């Protein structure tokens, strides 16, 4: 406070209200698996494929030409389709021979609980080299299930998983027999894709999860996380073909099961033509990827921005500040098109206060309870056009 000792006009900088809610990133991906070299059990943030090669591949002389390893293939596909930032997490197998098949469920779980649980600035998890198999007892299925359990526990990331390359789906019955996990924290794309090998001559077959992750980042930056990463705007880059052809009949059987098909459409190109999680029919509220990711985005933005409230007096001034800050954040999203409704009241609500979200007992137990709700926008999966012809009387 200045010492006012004479008459005059004084300028006084008044601190702003408690720091506002700021949006977290939705475009950072974590790849967990084997790599040719590089730090072990340590997330390394990279922003391009060349940076990955420098840190996680052997020298060009030592690296044989041909099929890249699973991690290299996934990272290459991710950045090739618009990916921005990625954590590379190299797990070493028992023989340290860059063989993902040698990794066990315990290797993944130990890394998740000791290292990855402390990291919260990512929103997608991928497992290069681990593919869902038909066999219920496959090691890779156990790894994927454990990774999905971790995502559900953390509540801030979506697992993108791949089917094994030899699984061909042509009916709902066949897809159900594969025994996919049911969760809104998981998404699956089908089929595998072919690309031109940028590291040597020939073609490569790549699993689609990393390609989809790159598209997520591109879609988030252009439209927002609430826009479904699918449709004619979800055109994939550098894809030369599909391992299996998807027609309307196959898609209408796979889509209700949450299997997102990749298709090549006339005059459009190769696009993602599905926008569902693996939530299943019993959890329809979280059926769509964009709805689940929007909820994660809002939850993480608010929880990370409200650290300042800890140890503040749990009374009216705090409740008002919390309601104001969260409402301002949600109103920004509303204006950007993230919610349904023509007014703020229709789009979202924020509640915090005594006899509203808290009892006196809650306050005595040092609990600040906030309730909020929002009306998410959902993709127009089924566009129905009704055409009526007015016939002239005879």
Buried (B, 14 or more C-beta within 10 A) or exposed (E): EEEEEEEEEEEEEEEEEBEEBEBBBBBBBBBBBBBBBBEEBEBBBBEBBEBBBEBBBBEEEEBEEEBBBBBBBBBBBBBBBBBBBBBBBBBBBEEEEBBBEBBBBEBBBEBBEEBBEEBBBBBBBBBBBBBBBBEEEBBBBBBBBBBBBBBBEBEBBBBBBBBBEEBEBBEBEBBEEBEBBBBBBBBBBBBBBBBEBEBEEEEBBBBBBBBBBBBBBBBBEEBBBBBBBBBEBBBBBBBEEBBBEBEEEBBEBBBBBBBBBBBBEEEBEBBBBBBBBBBBEEEEEBBBBBBBBBBBBBBBBBBBBBEEBEEEEBEEEBBEBBBBBBBEBBBEBBEEEBBBEEEBEEBBBBBBBBEEBBEEEBBEEEEBBBEBEBBBBBBEBEEEEEEEEEEEEE
